[in-house]
């Protein structure tokens, strides 16, 4: 049996106000063709199908059209789990109909562990794979609150609940595998942050927590599992040095911090229950480039990109000391008539390069991602704010911006 592991499509995502519908459509067309070319029987999608819980009708149409194409080109089984960006009820709603096509969706955790175990059978009814389709697990599924519990007690119960959930689901899957003679693959899916996982600045990944546990150890997955297909992190990677525990990563760069990364899907070729693993690079469907520096450096780089004749979406980060009120106009004038499009203009340090606030014992970073700190400084200057008070006001400004940005991320 051949399978493809993919995740984090984030259908419906926008970047700098621009729709990414065409890129997503191009990827899904490419994926359907790859399924046909490689004669793939099983497709695993490990969460974050959509970028938010209320995707547009056009975005949902893209999703359902792909499922039909994949089945039409010979993919007999598709297993999809929900991620932290997905609406479980939206994913699960057409479940009965989709199962008729061989598409199994687990948007929300099951009522009992066996609900998350999917047995895949061939045309003769023989078991050919067992999939433990574990979706994103919110902490309410894993624990009940107790009066007077400490943060440490809460974390302990969350971790115990997480281990118990995977042990029960994978245990139920292992029993089915053994009943089938043991020569079929047992695959587990998950949408979480594994310890040692890597991510990119600006990739849109939230520090996914189950309660306050930010990362879970690879020992979470029982040794009976033959392959673990993970989602949430956008960088393709193996976990804890085990080539059979993997993040496929996102197929599209989610932000300019991922520009230039090679995206991939993971091809698995099972000989009984042992897979050989091969990465298949995903083509670049839209070129993203970050240009940073002083004004002369930015203009020089943009001129070179303009002369290349390529179509590129741009993020420009101005790091000069001088405040240039018409910076955006000057850049747009240079780009006019070219294939270059300015999506994001920032001033100040590169994203993620903010400084820790003085006196902050945790050393928390509040970068000025809005690029408006120089404007705030000008406002203080215009209103003759005493110099000794300005740094405290800057700190308050950064904290307020960080708080607003966190609320925006939580709302998505």
C-alpha positions as CSV (number, residue, x, y, z in Angstrom):
1,X,0.0,0.0,0.0
2,X,1.2,3.5,-0.9
3,X,0.2,6.5,1.2
4,X,0.8,10.2,1.2
5,X,1.0,12.2,4.5
6,X,0.2,15.9,4.3
7,X,-1.2,18.6,6.6
8,X,-1.8,22.3,7.3
9,X,-3.4,23.3,4.0
10,X,-4.9,26.4,5.7
11,X,-7.4,26.8,2.9
12,X,-8.9,30.3,2.9
13,X,-5.8,31.9,4.3
14,X,-4.9,35.4,3.3
15,X,-1.5,37.2,3.3
16,X,-1.2,40.9,3.5
17,X,-4.9,41.2,2.5
18,X,-4.4,39.0,-0.6
19,X,-6.4,35.8,-1.3
20,X,-4.3,32.7,-1.6
21,X,-7.1,30.8,-3.3
22,X,-5.3,30.3,-6.6
23,X,-2.2,28.9,-4.9
24,X,-4.3,26.5,-2.8
25,X,-6.1,25.4,-6.0
26,X,-2.8,24.8,-7.8
27,X,-1.5,22.8,-4.9
28,X,-4.6,20.6,-4.7
29,X,-4.5,20.0,-8.5
30,X,-0.8,19.0,-8.1
31,X,-1.6,16.7,-5.2
32,X,-4.4,14.9,-7.1
33,X,-2.0,14.4,-10.0
34,X,0.7,13.1,-7.6
35,X,-1.8,10.7,-6.1
36,X,-2.6,9.4,-9.6
37,X,1.1,9.2,-10.8
38,X,2.3,7.4,-7.6
39,X,-0.8,5.1,-7.5
40,X,-1.5,6.2,-3.9
41,X,-4.2,4.2,-2.1
42,X,-4.3,6.2,1.2
43,X,-4.2,10.0,1.8
44,X,-3.6,11.2,5.4
45,X,-4.4,14.9,6.1
46,X,-3.2,15.7,9.7
47,X,-5.3,18.8,10.6
48,X,-5.7,22.5,9.8
49,X,-7.5,21.8,6.5
50,X,-9.0,25.3,6.8
51,X,-7.4,28.5,8.1
52,X,-10.4,29.3,10.3
53,X,-13.6,27.8,11.6
54,X,-15.9,29.7,9.1
55,X,-14.4,29.2,5.6
56,X,-16.2,30.8,2.7
57,X,-18.4,28.7,0.4
58,X,-15.8,29.1,-2.3
59,X,-13.1,27.7,0.0
60,X,-15.3,24.8,1.0
61,X,-16.0,24.1,-2.7
62,X,-12.2,23.9,-3.3
63,X,-12.0,21.2,-0.5
64,X,-14.8,19.1,-1.7
65,X,-13.8,19.3,-5.4
66,X,-10.3,18.0,-4.4
67,X,-11.8,15.0,-2.5
68,X,-13.8,14.1,-5.6
69,X,-10.7,14.4,-7.8
70,X,-8.6,12.3,-5.4
71,X,-11.1,9.5,-5.3
72,X,-11.6,9.7,-9.1
73,X,-7.9,9.2,-9.8
74,X,-7.8,6.0,-7.6
75,X,-7.3,7.0,-4.0
76,X,-9.4,4.4,-2.2
77,X,-9.0,5.8,1.3
78,X,-8.7,9.4,2.6
79,X,-8.4,10.1,6.4
80,X,-8.7,13.7,7.6
81,X,-8.4,14.9,11.2
82,X,-9.2,18.3,12.6
83,X,-6.6,20.8,13.7
84,X,-6.8,23.8,16.1
85,X,-7.8,26.1,13.2
86,X,-10.6,23.8,12.0
87,X,-14.3,23.8,13.1
88,X,-14.9,20.2,14.2
89,X,-18.6,20.4,13.5
90,X,-18.0,21.8,10.0
91,X,-15.6,19.0,9.2
92,X,-17.8,16.2,10.6
93,X,-21.1,17.4,9.2
94,X,-20.9,15.5,5.8
95,X,-19.2,12.5,7.4
96,X,-21.9,9.9,6.5
97,X,-21.9,11.0,2.8
98,X,-18.1,11.2,2.6
99,X,-17.6,7.7,4.0
100,X,-19.5,6.4,1.0
101,X,-16.6,7.8,-1.1
102,X,-14.0,6.2,1.2
103,X,-13.3,9.6,3.0
104,X,-13.1,9.3,6.8
105,X,-13.2,12.6,8.7
106,X,-12.5,12.9,12.5
107,X,-13.0,16.6,13.2
108,X,-13.8,16.2,16.9
109,X,-12.5,13.5,19.4
110,X,-14.7,10.4,19.6
111,X,-17.0,9.6,22.5
112,X,-14.9,6.5,23.2
113,X,-11.4,5.6,22.0
114,X,-12.5,3.1,19.5
115,X,-14.4,5.9,17.6
116,X,-11.1,7.3,16.5
117,X,-9.9,4.0,15.1
118,X,-10.6,3.6,11.4
119,X,-10.2,0.2,9.7
120,X,-9.4,0.4,6.0
121,X,-10.4,-2.6,3.9
122,X,-9.8,-3.7,0.4
123,X,-12.4,-4.6,-2.2
124,X,-12.7,-8.1,-0.7
125,X,-13.3,-6.8,2.8
126,X,-9.8,-7.7,4.1
127,X,-8.1,-5.3,6.5
128,X,-5.2,-3.5,4.8
129,X,-4.5,-0.7,7.3
130,X,-5.6,0.6,10.7
131,X,-5.5,4.3,11.3
132,X,-5.8,5.9,14.8
133,X,-7.2,9.2,13.6
134,X,-6.6,11.4,16.7
135,X,-7.7,15.1,16.0
136,X,-6.6,18.1,17.9
137,X,-7.4,17.5,21.6
138,X,-8.6,20.6,23.6
139,X,-7.9,20.4,27.3
140,X,-11.6,19.9,28.2
141,X,-11.4,16.5,26.6
142,X,-8.4,15.5,28.7
143,X,-9.2,16.7,32.2
144,X,-11.8,18.1,34.5
145,X,-11.1,21.1,36.7
146,X,-10.8,20.6,40.4
147,X,-11.1,23.3,43.0
148,X,-7.9,24.5,44.5
149,X,-5.6,22.7,42.0
150,X,-2.2,24.2,41.4
151,X,-0.8,24.9,37.9
152,X,1.5,22.0,38.4
153,X,-1.4,19.7,39.3
154,X,-3.3,20.9,36.2
155,X,-0.3,20.2,33.9
156,X,0.2,16.7,35.4
157,X,-3.5,15.8,34.8
158,X,-3.3,17.2,31.3
159,X,-0.3,15.1,30.4
160,X,-1.8,12.1,32.1
161,X,-5.0,12.6,30.1
162,X,-3.1,13.0,26.8
163,X,-1.0,9.8,27.4
164,X,-4.1,7.9,28.4
165,X,-6.0,9.0,25.3
166,X,-3.3,8.0,22.9
167,X,-2.7,4.7,24.8
168,X,-6.4,3.8,24.6
169,X,-6.8,4.7,21.0
170,X,-3.6,3.1,19.9
171,X,-4.3,0.1,22.1
172,X,-7.7,-0.4,20.4
173,X,-6.0,-0.1,17.0
174,X,-3.3,-2.6,17.9
175,X,-5.9,-5.1,18.9
176,X,-7.5,-4.8,15.5
177,X,-4.2,-5.1,13.8
178,X,-3.4,-8.3,15.7
179,X,-6.8,-9.7,14.8
180,X,-5.9,-9.1,11.2
181,X,-2.8,-11.2,11.5
182,X,-0.4,-8.3,12.4
183,X,0.9,-7.8,8.9
184,X,-0.9,-4.5,8.3
185,X,0.3,-1.0,9.1
186,X,-0.9,0.7,12.3
187,X,-0.8,4.5,11.6
188,X,-1.4,7.2,14.2
189,X,-2.3,10.8,13.4
190,X,-2.0,13.9,15.7
191,X,-2.1,17.6,15.7
192,X,0.2,18.9,18.4
193,X,3.6,20.4,19.2
194,X,6.2,17.6,19.7
195,X,9.2,18.4,21.9
196,X,12.2,19.4,19.7
197,X,9.9,20.6,16.9
198,X,11.1,23.5,14.8
199,X,9.1,26.4,13.4
200,X,9.7,29.6,11.5
201,X,9.3,33.2,12.5
202,X,6.1,34.5,11.1
203,X,4.7,31.1,10.0
204,X,1.5,31.7,11.8
205,X,2.0,28.7,14.1
206,X,0.6,29.2,17.6
207,X,2.5,27.7,20.4
208,X,-0.2,25.1,20.5
209,X,-0.8,24.2,24.1
210,X,-2.9,21.5,25.7
211,X,-3.6,23.7,28.8
212,X,-0.1,25.1,29.5
213,X,1.8,22.1,28.1
214,X,3.5,23.5,25.1
215,X,5.3,20.4,23.8
216,X,4.8,16.7,24.3
217,X,7.5,14.0,24.2
218,X,7.7,11.5,21.3
219,X,7.3,8.7,23.9
220,X,3.6,9.7,23.8
221,X,3.3,7.3,20.8
222,X,3.3,3.6,21.7
223,X,6.0,1.4,20.0
224,X,3.2,-0.7,18.4
225,X,2.6,2.2,16.0
226,X,4.3,1.8,12.6
227,X,4.1,5.5,11.5
228,X,3.0,8.7,13.1
229,X,1.6,11.4,10.8
230,X,1.7,14.8,12.5
231,X,0.3,18.2,11.8
232,X,0.6,21.7,13.2
233,X,4.3,22.6,12.5
234,X,4.8,24.1,9.1
235,X,8.5,23.0,8.7
236,X,8.7,19.4,7.4
237,X,10.8,17.4,9.9
238,X,11.3,14.1,11.8
239,X,10.7,14.0,15.5
240,X,13.3,12.7,18.1
241,X,15.4,11.2,15.3
242,X,12.7,8.7,14.4
243,X,12.1,8.7,10.7
244,X,8.7,7.1,11.3
245,X,7.4,10.1,13.4
246,X,7.1,13.1,11.0
247,X,5.6,16.4,10.3
248,X,4.8,16.8,6.7
249,X,4.7,20.6,7.1
250,X,2.5,23.1,5.2
251,X,2.4,22.8,1.4
252,X,2.4,26.6,1.0
253,X,4.6,29.1,2.8
254,X,2.3,30.6,5.4
255,X,4.2,33.9,5.7
256,X,7.4,35.6,4.5
257,X,9.4,33.9,7.3
258,X,8.9,30.7,5.3
259,X,9.9,32.2,1.9
260,X,12.4,30.0,0.2
261,X,11.7,26.9,2.2
262,X,11.2,23.7,0.2
263,X,7.7,22.3,0.9
264,X,6.9,18.7,0.7
265,X,4.5,15.8,1.1
266,X,5.6,12.5,2.5
267,X,5.2,9.3,0.4
268,X,5.0,6.0,2.3
269,X,5.3,2.7,0.7
270,X,4.3,-0.1,3.1
271,X,5.6,-3.6,2.7
272,X,3.2,-5.3,5.2
273,X,3.6,-2.9,8.2
274,X,7.0,-1.4,7.5
275,X,7.1,1.8,5.4
276,X,9.8,3.1,3.2
277,X,9.7,6.9,3.4
278,X,10.3,9.4,0.6
279,X,9.7,13.2,0.5
280,X,8.2,14.7,-2.7
281,X,8.9,18.4,-3.1
282,X,5.9,20.6,-3.7
283,X,6.3,23.2,-6.5
284,X,6.4,26.9,-5.6
285,X,3.1,28.3,-6.8
286,X,3.8,31.9,-5.7
287,X,7.1,33.5,-5.1
288,X,7.4,35.4,-1.8
289,X,10.4,37.6,-1.0
290,X,11.4,39.7,2.0
291,X,13.5,42.8,1.3
292,X,15.1,44.5,4.3
293,X,17.6,47.2,4.9
294,X,18.1,51.0,4.6
295,X,16.3,52.9,1.9
296,X,19.2,52.7,-0.6
297,X,19.6,49.0,0.1
298,X,15.8,48.4,-0.4
299,X,15.7,50.4,-3.6
300,X,18.7,48.6,-5.1
301,X,17.2,45.2,-4.3
302,X,13.8,46.1,-5.6
303,X,15.3,47.5,-8.8
304,X,17.1,44.2,-9.4
305,X,13.9,42.2,-8.7
306,X,12.0,44.4,-11.1
307,X,14.6,43.8,-13.9
308,X,14.2,40.1,-13.4
309,X,10.7,40.3,-14.8
310,X,9.3,37.8,-12.2
311,X,6.0,38.0,-10.4
312,X,6.7,38.3,-6.7
313,X,4.8,39.2,-3.6
314,X,6.9,41.3,-1.3
315,X,7.4,42.2,2.3
316,X,9.7,45.3,2.8
317,X,11.3,45.9,6.2
318,X,12.8,49.4,6.5
319,X,15.6,49.4,9.2
320,X,17.0,52.9,8.7
321,X,17.1,55.5,11.4
322,X,15.5,58.3,9.5
323,X,11.7,58.5,9.5
324,X,10.5,58.6,5.9
325,X,6.8,59.5,5.8
326,X,6.4,58.8,2.0
327,X,8.2,55.5,2.1
328,X,5.3,53.5,0.9
329,X,4.6,55.9,-2.0
330,X,8.3,55.7,-3.1
331,X,8.3,52.0,-3.1
332,X,5.0,51.7,-5.0
333,X,6.3,54.2,-7.6
334,X,9.3,51.9,-8.2
335,X,7.1,48.8,-8.5
336,X,4.5,50.4,-10.8
337,X,4.1,48.4,-14.0
338,X,6.2,45.5,-12.8
339,X,5.2,42.0,-11.6
340,X,6.2,43.0,-8.1
341,X,3.4,43.5,-5.5
342,X,4.0,45.1,-2.1
343,X,1.9,43.2,0.5
344,X,3.5,44.2,3.7
345,X,5.6,47.3,4.7
346,X,7.3,47.3,8.1
347,X,9.6,49.8,9.8
348,X,11.9,48.9,12.6
349,X,13.7,45.5,13.2
350,X,12.9,42.3,11.5
351,X,9.8,40.5,12.9
352,X,10.9,38.6,16.0
353,X,13.8,40.9,16.6
354,X,12.1,43.0,19.4
355,X,13.9,43.7,22.6
356,X,13.0,42.5,26.0
357,X,11.3,45.1,28.1
358,X,13.6,46.5,30.9
359,X,12.7,45.0,34.2
360,X,10.7,42.2,32.7
361,X,11.9,39.1,34.7
362,X,10.7,36.7,32.1
363,X,12.5,38.6,29.3
364,X,9.3,38.5,27.2
365,X,9.7,40.0,23.8
366,X,7.3,42.5,22.4
367,X,8.4,43.3,18.9
368,X,6.9,46.3,17.1
369,X,5.3,44.3,14.3
370,X,3.0,47.2,13.3
371,X,5.9,49.4,12.4
372,X,4.2,52.3,14.1
373,X,6.6,52.9,17.0
374,X,8.3,55.8,15.2
375,X,4.9,57.4,14.7
376,X,4.2,57.0,18.4
377,X,7.5,58.6,19.1
378,X,6.6,61.5,16.8
379,X,3.3,61.9,18.7
380,X,5.1,62.1,22.0
381,X,7.5,64.7,20.5
382,X,4.7,66.8,19.2
383,X,3.0,66.8,22.6
384,X,6.3,67.6,24.5
385,X,6.2,64.4,26.6
386,X,9.1,64.6,29.0
387,X,12.0,62.4,28.0
388,X,12.0,60.5,31.3
389,X,8.4,59.4,30.7
390,X,8.9,58.2,27.2
391,X,10.5,54.8,27.7
392,X,7.7,53.8,30.1
393,X,5.1,54.9,27.5
394,X,6.9,52.9,24.8
395,X,6.8,49.8,27.0
396,X,3.1,50.3,27.6
397,X,2.6,50.8,23.8
398,X,4.4,47.5,23.0
399,X,2.5,45.6,25.7
400,X,-0.8,46.9,24.3
401,X,0.1,45.9,20.7
402,X,1.2,42.5,21.9
403,X,-2.0,42.0,23.8
404,X,-4.1,43.0,20.7
405,X,-2.2,40.8,18.4
406,X,-2.6,37.8,20.7
407,X,-6.4,38.4,20.8
408,X,-6.4,38.5,17.0
409,X,-4.5,35.2,16.8
410,X,-6.9,33.6,19.3
411,X,-9.9,34.8,17.3
412,X,-8.7,33.0,14.1
